[in-house]
Amino acid sequence: MKKLILILSVALSVSAFGQKTAGKTNNLALYAYQTFNCDNKGYYDPGKYKKEEIDGVFKLLYTLNGGAFDNHTVFKLSDLEDIRKNKNTYLQQLDKQYQQKKAELYNLKVINLPEWKKIHQETIKAFEGEYQLKKEELNAYSNPASLKNSQFYNTCKEYIDAVSSPDKEKMYAVWEKFAKEKSKNNADPHAVMTRFNDQLNDLRKDDYALIDLMGMGFHNCANASFRAEPDDDGILYKKFDKIFVKLKQDCDEP
């Protein structure tokens, strides 16, 4: 009799546990999202996270982590001429994009954990830095001396002093130094220096110097000053996946 009661007691306990576990599973909410080459279905605890907070983290990782504004890269003389001709139009477009995207980014709701709050602040910093850099560049291609008031002056002083100096020989010297450094990382160093010397002897050498020193030297220097270290190991992406109690992934073959 005692043995029968013990068996019934264990059976009832197992049944109760199973119902409790099933209840927990049924209370999970679905969050569907796409990442690179995968369709994902994540099931999260709505008592622990809000959907808008997960949305915010997803945007920071996957949709707001690139360039926020139109790109007006200058690699050749025609690019330089285009910016000089359309500077005011591009500045207006830049300001419009800034106002449109600022509200969304600043008002973004994220999960209240240090890693997500940190990436939110880093994204805001990059957004503001990119806006300031693009505005300065659009103006400086027509008026290099305007960079004397640059937000990035202390960080990128050598490039700014070179392109804004009335002493052209100083600009050429920094330009040559830049070309030599670039040649060291090129598969064909001789070709880099040949190109530099050809441009140095060209009638539009000042414009060629501006393209190299500002479009690459200053731009890369300033850009690095407000960008966070890249998440090369994908740690944050893995943490995002761990938000979900269950995760089903349907991925294309690489």
Secondary structure in CASP SS format (residue, H / E / C, confidence):
PFRMAT SS
TARGET T0000
AUTHOR 0000-0000-0000
METHOD secondary structure of the structure
MODEL  1
M C 1.00
K H 1.00
K H 1.00
L H 1.00
I H 1.00
L H 1.00
I H 1.00
L H 1.00
S H 1.00
V H 1.00
A H 1.00
L H 1.00
S H 1.00
V H 1.00
S H 1.00
A H 1.00
F H 1.00
G H 1.00
Q H 1.00
K H 1.00
T H 1.00
A H 1.00
G H 1.00
K H 1.00
T H 1.00
N H 1.00
N C 1.00
L C 1.00
A E 1.00
L E 1.00
Y E 1.00
A E 1.00
Y E 1.00
Q E 1.00
T E 1.00
F C 1.00
N C 1.00
C E 1.00
D E 1.00
N E 1.00
K E 1.00
G E 1.00
Y E 1.00
Y E 1.00
D C 1.00
P C 1.00
G C 1.00
K C 1.00
Y C 1.00
K C 1.00
K H 1.00
E H 1.00
E H 1.00
I H 1.00
D H 1.00
G H 1.00
V H 1.00
F H 1.00
K H 1.00
L H 1.00
L H 1.00
Y H 1.00
T C 1.00
L C 1.00
N C 1.00
G C 1.00
G C 1.00
A C 1.00
F C 1.00
D C 1.00
N C 1.00
H C 1.00
T C 1.00
V C 1.00
F C 1.00
K C 1.00
L H 1.00
S H 1.00
D H 1.00
L H 1.00
E H 1.00
D H 1.00
I H 1.00
R H 1.00
K H 1.00
N H 1.00
K H 1.00
N H 1.00
T H 1.00
Y H 1.00
L H 1.00
Q H 1.00
Q H 1.00
L H 1.00
D H 1.00
K H 1.00
Q H 1.00
Y H 1.00
Q H 1.00
Q H 1.00
K H 1.00
K H 1.00
A H 1.00
E H 1.00
L H 1.00
Y H 1.00
N C 1.00
L C 1.00
K C 1.00
V C 1.00
I C 1.00
N C 1.00
L C 1.00
P H 1.00
E H 1.00
W H 1.00
K H 1.00
K H 1.00
I H 1.00
H H 1.00
Q H 1.00
E H 1.00
T H 1.00
I H 1.00
K H 1.00
A H 1.00
F H 1.00
E H 1.00
G H 1.00
E H 1.00
Y H 1.00
Q H 1.00
L H 1.00
K H 1.00
K H 1.00
E H 1.00
E H 1.00
L H 1.00
N H 1.00
A H 1.00
Y C 1.00
S C 1.00
N C 1.00
P H 1.00
A H 1.00
S H 1.00
L H 1.00
K H 1.00
N H 1.00
S C 1.00
Q C 1.00
F C 1.00
Y C 1.00
N C 1.00
T C 1.00
C C 1.00
K H 1.00
E H 1.00
Y H 1.00
I H 1.00
D H 1.00
A H 1.00
V H 1.00
S H 1.00
S C 1.00
P C 1.00
D C 1.00
K H 1.00
E H 1.00
K H 1.00
M H 1.00
Y H 1.00
A H 1.00
V H 1.00
W H 1.00
E H 1.00
K H 1.00
F H 1.00
A H 1.00
K H 1.00
E H 1.00
K H 1.00
S H 1.00
K H 1.00
N C 1.00
N C 1.00
A C 1.00
D C 1.00
P H 1.00
H H 1.00
A H 1.00
V H 1.00
M H 1.00
T H 1.00
R H 1.00
F H 1.00
N H 1.00
D H 1.00
Q H 1.00
L H 1.00
N C 1.00
D C 1.00
L C 1.00
R C 1.00
K H 1.00
D H 1.00
D H 1.00
Y H 1.00
A H 1.00
L H 1.00
I H 1.00
D H 1.00
L H 1.00
M H 1.00
G H 1.00
M H 1.00
G H 1.00
F H 1.00
H H 1.00
N H 1.00
C H 1.00
A H 1.00
N H 1.00
A H 1.00
S H 1.00
F H 1.00
R C 1.00
A C 1.00
E C 1.00
P C 1.00
D C 1.00
D C 1.00
D C 1.00
G C 1.00
I H 1.00
L H 1.00
Y H 1.00
K H 1.00
K H 1.00
F H 1.00
D H 1.00
K C 1.00
I C 1.00
F C 1.00
V C 1.00
K E 1.00
L E 1.00
K E 1.00
Q E 1.00
D E 1.00
C E 1.00
D C 1.00
E C 1.00
P C 1.00
END
